[in-house]
Amino acid sequence: MNSLGNGAQLPAVTPFTLTEFNYAYLIAAAPELKENHYLALTYQCLLYPKSTELRIATHATTVFCPIENWVASNVSKALVSRMINHEMMVKLAKVLQISDDTQKKRALELSSDQSDKRKALDAEVWRLVFYVMRDKPLLSNVDVRFQLNRFPNFTRIHGMPDLYIQLSLLCMRQPQTLKGLQSLFPKKNSQLIALFVCCALSSGMATVLTTTNPIEKTKPESLPVFTHKPARSRSFLRSLLDKLF
């Protein structure tokens, strides 16, 4: 996850804050996000309350620490690309929970020279969602009202469109809706704006506001079923979807 372009460097202060509520809401509104198995597996790691280790092969590992908002990885760019593009590759991965006492030790072990390979998790998630979903239609039949809670550090999130700076400035002033932003930029690619919303929510930098029900289509499909251990209970997510939609 560290290798789609230049990484997003620490320090990061605010904990990573993708909540189960926002995840359930996002997947219901944009079920396309669950169709990429590598991205779905990454979401699984992000939702664990404690640190996790995503082990792809004997020496290819990514460590997620949401509470301290960092991720460390020695996975090559080529392997990440194969994981994104080939479903069968994801089946080689294992998710392991690790203790707070060992998470930083594991991160240091990923570097041959013991240098600190940790990067800001929220920025890395933003970049991952952008690169995986940049050519996919998202939020085509829905509207989403949301609040951007902090301004993305685009010096860490390399390769983003200039439009995203304008969108971030607007979203920091007051809550916005997807349709509202699209109407403000009628000459811009509407799907690029939809992808901005998905990146903001996935990274935990934004939260959904649910004063109205934005879902305009039929009841969404069920949430992703993960086959990797340890399994996570989805009863909360299911009940939440029943209430919302």
C-alpha positions as CSV (number, residue, x, y, z in Angstrom):
1,M,0.0,0.0,0.0
2,N,3.1,2.2,0.3
3,S,4.0,2.1,-3.3
4,L,1.5,3.7,-5.6
5,G,3.6,6.8,-6.3
6,N,5.6,8.6,-3.7
7,G,4.5,7.8,-0.1
8,A,2.8,10.0,2.4
9,Q,5.3,10.7,5.2
10,L,4.8,11.1,8.9
11,P,4.3,12.8,11.3
12,A,0.5,12.3,11.7
13,V,-1.2,13.4,14.9
14,T,-4.9,12.8,14.6
15,P,-6.0,9.1,14.9
16,F,-7.4,7.5,11.8
17,T,-11.2,7.8,12.1
18,L,-13.0,5.7,9.5
19,T,-16.0,4.6,11.7
20,E,-18.2,1.5,11.1
21,F,-21.1,3.9,10.5
22,N,-19.3,5.9,7.8
23,Y,-18.0,2.7,6.2
24,A,-21.5,1.1,6.1
25,Y,-23.0,4.3,4.7
26,L,-20.2,4.6,2.1
27,I,-20.4,1.0,0.9
28,A,-24.2,1.3,0.6
29,A,-23.9,4.4,-1.5
30,A,-21.0,3.2,-3.6
31,P,-21.0,-0.6,-3.6
32,E,-18.4,-0.5,-6.4
33,L,-15.8,0.1,-3.6
34,K,-16.2,-3.5,-2.4
35,E,-15.8,-5.0,-5.8
36,N,-12.0,-4.6,-5.7
37,H,-10.8,-7.3,-3.4
38,Y,-7.6,-5.7,-2.4
39,L,-9.4,-2.5,-1.5
40,A,-12.0,-4.5,0.4
41,L,-9.3,-6.2,2.4
42,T,-7.7,-2.9,3.2
43,Y,-11.0,-1.6,4.6
44,Q,-11.2,-4.7,6.7
45,C,-7.8,-3.9,8.3
46,L,-8.9,-0.3,8.8
47,L,-12.0,-1.2,10.8
48,Y,-10.2,-3.4,13.3
49,P,-10.0,-1.7,16.7
50,K,-6.3,-2.7,17.1
51,S,-3.3,-2.9,14.9
52,T,-3.2,-5.4,12.1
53,E,-0.7,-7.0,9.9
54,L,-1.6,-7.8,6.3
55,R,0.9,-10.5,5.2
56,I,0.9,-11.1,1.5
57,A,3.9,-13.4,1.2
58,T,6.7,-14.6,3.5
59,H,8.5,-11.2,3.4
60,A,5.8,-8.9,2.0
61,T,3.9,-7.2,4.9
62,T,1.9,-4.1,5.7
63,V,1.2,-3.0,9.2
64,F,-1.8,-0.8,10.0
65,C,-2.0,1.3,13.2
66,P,-5.3,3.3,13.0
67,I,-5.0,4.6,16.6
68,E,-1.7,6.4,15.8
69,N,-2.7,7.0,12.1
70,W,0.3,5.3,10.5
71,V,0.9,2.4,8.1
72,A,4.2,0.8,7.3
73,S,4.9,-1.6,4.4
74,N,7.7,-3.3,2.4
75,V,5.3,-4.4,-0.3
76,S,6.7,-3.6,-3.8
77,K,4.8,-1.4,-6.3
78,A,4.6,-4.3,-8.7
79,L,3.0,-6.6,-6.1
80,V,0.5,-4.0,-5.1
81,S,-0.5,-3.6,-8.7
82,R,-1.0,-7.3,-9.1
83,M,-3.1,-7.4,-5.9
84,I,-5.3,-4.6,-7.2
85,N,-5.8,-6.1,-10.6
86,H,-5.9,-9.8,-9.9
87,E,-8.5,-11.2,-7.4
88,M,-6.6,-14.5,-7.0
89,M,-3.6,-12.7,-5.7
90,V,-5.6,-11.3,-2.8
91,K,-6.4,-14.9,-1.7
92,L,-2.7,-15.3,-0.8
93,A,-3.0,-12.6,1.9
94,K,-3.6,-13.1,5.6
95,V,-4.8,-10.6,8.2
96,L,-3.3,-10.9,11.7
97,Q,-4.0,-8.8,14.7
98,I,-0.9,-7.6,16.5
99,S,-0.4,-6.1,20.0
100,D,0.4,-2.5,20.8
101,D,3.7,-3.7,22.2
102,T,4.9,-5.2,18.9
103,Q,3.4,-2.9,16.3
104,K,6.3,-0.5,16.1
105,K,8.8,-3.3,16.3
106,R,7.1,-4.9,13.3
107,A,7.2,-1.7,11.4
108,L,10.9,-1.3,11.9
109,E,11.5,-4.9,10.9
110,L,10.1,-4.1,7.4
111,S,13.2,-2.0,6.7
112,S,16.5,-3.6,5.9
113,D,18.3,-0.7,7.5
114,Q,15.9,-0.3,10.4
115,S,14.8,3.1,9.1
116,D,11.3,4.3,9.9
117,K,9.0,3.2,7.1
118,R,5.8,4.6,8.7
119,K,3.6,6.9,6.7
120,A,0.4,8.8,7.4
121,L,-2.5,6.3,7.1
122,D,-5.2,8.7,6.2
123,A,-3.2,10.1,3.3
124,E,-2.2,6.6,2.1
125,V,-5.8,5.4,2.1
126,W,-6.9,8.5,0.2
127,R,-4.2,7.7,-2.5
128,L,-5.1,4.1,-2.6
129,V,-8.9,4.7,-3.2
130,F,-8.1,7.3,-5.8
131,Y,-5.8,5.1,-7.8
132,V,-7.9,2.0,-7.6
133,M,-11.2,3.7,-8.4
134,R,-10.2,6.6,-10.7
135,D,-11.7,5.0,-13.8
136,K,-14.8,3.6,-12.1
137,P,-18.2,5.2,-11.9
138,L,-19.1,6.1,-8.3
139,L,-22.2,7.5,-6.6
140,S,-24.0,7.8,-9.9
141,N,-27.6,7.6,-8.5
142,V,-27.1,9.0,-5.0
143,D,-26.4,12.2,-3.1
144,V,-24.2,12.4,0.0
145,R,-24.1,15.2,2.6
146,F,-20.9,15.3,4.4
147,Q,-18.5,17.4,6.5
148,L,-14.8,17.6,5.8
149,N,-13.2,17.7,9.2
150,R,-9.6,18.5,8.3
151,F,-7.9,19.8,5.2
152,P,-6.0,17.0,3.2
153,N,-2.3,17.5,3.1
154,F,-1.8,17.3,-0.6
155,T,2.0,17.6,-0.2
156,R,1.7,14.0,1.1
157,I,-1.1,12.9,-1.2
158,H,0.8,13.2,-4.5
159,G,-0.8,13.3,-7.9
160,M,-4.2,14.7,-7.0
161,P,-6.1,17.0,-9.5
162,D,-5.9,20.7,-8.7
163,L,-9.7,20.6,-8.4
164,Y,-9.4,18.8,-5.1
165,I,-7.8,21.8,-3.5
166,Q,-10.8,23.9,-4.5
167,L,-13.2,21.3,-3.3
168,S,-11.4,20.9,0.0
169,L,-11.5,24.7,0.6
170,L,-15.3,24.7,0.0
171,C,-15.9,21.7,2.2
172,M,-13.9,23.1,5.1
173,R,-16.2,26.1,5.3
174,Q,-19.4,24.3,5.7
175,P,-21.1,20.9,5.1
176,Q,-21.5,20.1,1.4
177,T,-23.4,17.6,-0.8
178,L,-22.1,15.7,-3.7
179,K,-24.8,17.1,-6.1
180,G,-24.1,20.6,-4.8
181,L,-20.4,20.4,-5.5
182,Q,-21.1,18.9,-9.0
183,S,-23.5,21.8,-9.7
184,L,-20.8,24.3,-8.7
185,F,-18.3,22.8,-11.2
186,P,-20.5,21.9,-14.2
187,K,-17.5,21.8,-16.6
188,K,-15.6,19.4,-14.4
189,N,-15.8,15.6,-14.6
190,S,-18.7,14.8,-12.2
191,Q,-17.1,11.4,-11.4
192,L,-13.9,13.1,-10.4
193,I,-15.9,15.0,-7.8
194,A,-17.6,11.7,-6.7
195,L,-14.2,10.1,-6.3
196,F,-13.2,13.1,-4.1
197,V,-16.1,12.4,-1.7
198,C,-15.2,8.6,-1.6
199,C,-11.6,9.4,-0.9
200,A,-12.5,11.9,1.9
201,L,-14.9,9.5,3.6
202,S,-12.6,6.4,3.2
203,S,-9.6,8.3,4.7
204,G,-11.6,9.3,7.8
205,M,-11.0,13.0,6.9
206,A,-14.8,13.5,6.4
207,T,-17.9,12.3,8.1
208,V,-21.4,11.6,6.7
209,L,-24.2,13.8,7.8
210,T,-27.5,12.0,7.8
211,T,-30.2,14.6,8.4
212,T,-31.8,13.2,5.2
213,N,-31.6,9.9,3.4
214,P,-29.4,10.4,0.3
215,I,-30.0,7.0,-1.2
216,E,-32.2,7.3,-4.2
217,K,-31.9,3.8,-5.5
218,T,-33.2,0.4,-4.2
219,K,-31.8,-1.3,-1.1
220,P,-28.1,-1.8,-1.6
221,E,-26.4,-5.2,-1.6
222,S,-25.1,-6.7,1.6
223,L,-21.7,-5.6,2.9
224,P,-18.6,-7.4,1.8
225,V,-18.0,-10.9,3.2
226,F,-14.4,-11.2,4.2
227,T,-12.8,-14.6,4.2
228,H,-9.6,-13.6,6.0
229,K,-9.1,-14.3,9.7
230,P,-9.7,-13.1,12.3
231,A,-13.3,-12.6,11.2
232,R,-15.1,-9.4,12.2
233,S,-18.7,-9.4,13.3
234,R,-20.9,-7.5,10.9
235,S,-24.1,-7.6,12.9
236,F,-23.8,-3.9,13.7
237,L,-23.3,-3.0,10.1
238,R,-26.3,-5.0,9.0
239,S,-28.6,-3.5,11.6
240,L,-27.3,0.0,10.7
241,L,-28.1,-0.6,7.0
242,D,-31.6,-1.8,7.9
243,K,-32.2,1.4,9.8
244,L,-30.7,3.7,7.2
245,F,-32.0,2.1,4.0
